Amino acid sequence: MFVGLRTSWWLLLLVLVSSGCLPIAEGPQDEAKNPYIVTGRERFKGRDYKGAIEAYEKALEVNPRSVIAHFELGVIYEQFENDYPAAIFHYNQVSKLRPDGSYPADNAKQRIPGCKQEMLKTDSLATVNPTALRETERLREENVQLKKQLEFLQVQLANLQERLNTASSELARRPAGATPAPASGATFVPAPNPPRPAFPDIRSTSPGPSGSPGRVTPSPSPGTPARSTVVRPGDTFASIARRHGISVPALMRANPVVEPKRIKPGQSLNLPPNN
């Protein structure tokens, strides 16, 4: 009868195992392929520690004997959540699941004393000075925020450096002397023309007969258009004056700095204004 009961027990155990009612220990390779383990590691690399904890907890729901999930949870609770009791619990689970002391049980065993020391420090500080404990927690939270700000600034600095490198490359490729293109939205406004200088009111006199005072000839007013002519080959002051119906003295007064005997073809001469 005893033999029959023993055989029935083993048959029942075999049925439970085959139906999935009892957890079966997975090997390290099988654990690494668990989708929750993969998700937890990706979130951990992305510094999403809360999300990583959630993924590893899901992995333990599927397989409570997952050594990797227990160990990763212990590391997160110890180093990033400062929850030392939770870290010790998961490290102890790793040691129980790997009694031979193989990895990561050896690492978990070494981390447990450090967690206990941190617990003693926290308990002592809370007992002796609650205000100091609150200040420590505040500083810890501030440190986390500063780390996030530092990461954000590093990303912004990298983007700025990339834009500076791109601008430097464009300047290096630009030909020498080329005018840089105006910035987007800029409008080119030409410089105003300088005002024309007003003509001085110069008056010249021509000698009158018998030494009488000469006749005053007004210079062209600013509103009168200037007249000029070009010396042709063989021209003289007399031929130029005859061609334009003016007197030689009037032509000489219009060109006081020109010597009549030194004019050359192509030279421009001023003509007196029409009366």
Secondary structure as the mmCIF struct_conf table of DSSP 4:
data_model
#
loop_
_struct_conf.conf_type_id
_struct_conf.id
_struct_conf.beg_label_comp_id
_struct_conf.beg_label_asym_id
_struct_conf.beg_label_seq_id
_struct_conf.end_label_comp_id
_struct_conf.end_label_asym_id
_struct_conf.end_label_seq_id
HELX_RH_AL_P HELX_RH_AL_P1 PHE A 2 SER A 19
TURN_TY1_P TURN_TY1_P1 GLY A 20 GLY A 20
BEND BEND1 CYS A 21 LEU A 22
HELX_LH_PP_P HELX_LH_PP_P1 ALA A 25 GLY A 27
HELX_RH_AL_P HELX_RH_AL_P2 PRO A 28 ALA A 32
TURN_TY1_P TURN_TY1_P2 LYS A 33 LYS A 33
HELX_RH_AL_P HELX_RH_AL_P3 PRO A 35 LYS A 45
TURN_TY1_P TURN_TY1_P3 GLY A 46 ARG A 47
HELX_RH_AL_P HELX_RH_AL_P4 TYR A 49 VAL A 62
TURN_TY1_P TURN_TY1_P4 PRO A 64 ARG A 65
HELX_RH_AL_P HELX_RH_AL_P5 VAL A 67 GLN A 79
TURN_TY1_P TURN_TY1_P5 PHE A 80 PHE A 80
BEND BEND2 GLU A 81 GLU A 81
HELX_RH_AL_P HELX_RH_AL_P6 TYR A 84 LEU A 97
TURN_TY1_P TURN_TY1_P6 PRO A 99 ASP A 100
TURN_TY1_P TURN_TY1_P7 TYR A 103 PRO A 104
HELX_RH_AL_P HELX_RH_AL_P7 ALA A 105 VAL A 128
HELX_RH_AL_P HELX_RH_AL_P8 PRO A 130 ARG A 173
BEND BEND3 ARG A 174 ARG A 174
HELX_LH_PP_P HELX_LH_PP_P2 PRO A 175 PRO A 175
TURN_TY1_P TURN_TY1_P8 ALA A 176 GLY A 177
HELX_LH_PP_P HELX_LH_PP_P3 ALA A 178 ALA A 183
TURN_TY1_P TURN_TY1_P9 SER A 184 GLY A 185
HELX_LH_PP_P HELX_LH_PP_P4 PRO A 190 PRO A 200
STRN STRN1 ARG A 203 SER A 206
HELX_LH_PP_P HELX_LH_PP_P5 PRO A 207 GLY A 208
HELX_RH_3T_P HELX_RH_3T_P1 PRO A 209 GLY A 211
HELX_LH_PP_P HELX_LH_PP_P6 SER A 212 GLY A 214
STRN STRN2 ARG A 215 PRO A 218
HELX_LH_PP_P HELX_LH_PP_P7 SER A 219 SER A 221
TURN_TY1_P TURN_TY1_P10 PRO A 222 GLY A 223
BEND BEND4 THR A 224 THR A 224
HELX_LH_PP_P HELX_LH_PP_P8 PRO A 225 ALA A 226
STRN STRN3 ARG A 227 VAL A 230
HELX_LH_PP_P HELX_LH_PP_P9 VAL A 231 ARG A 232
TURN_TY1_P TURN_TY1_P11 PRO A 233 GLY A 234
HELX_RH_AL_P HELX_RH_AL_P9 PHE A 237 HIS A 244
TURN_TY1_P TURN_TY1_P12 GLY A 245 GLY A 245
HELX_RH_AL_P HELX_RH_AL_P10 VAL A 248 ALA A 254
TURN_TY1_P TURN_TY1_P13 PRO A 256 VAL A 257
HELX_RH_3T_P HELX_RH_3T_P2 PRO A 260 ARG A 262
TURN_TY1_P TURN_TY1_P14 PRO A 265 GLY A 266
STRN STRN4 SER A 268 LEU A 271
HELX_LH_PP_P HELX_LH_PP_P10 PRO A 272 ASN A 274
#
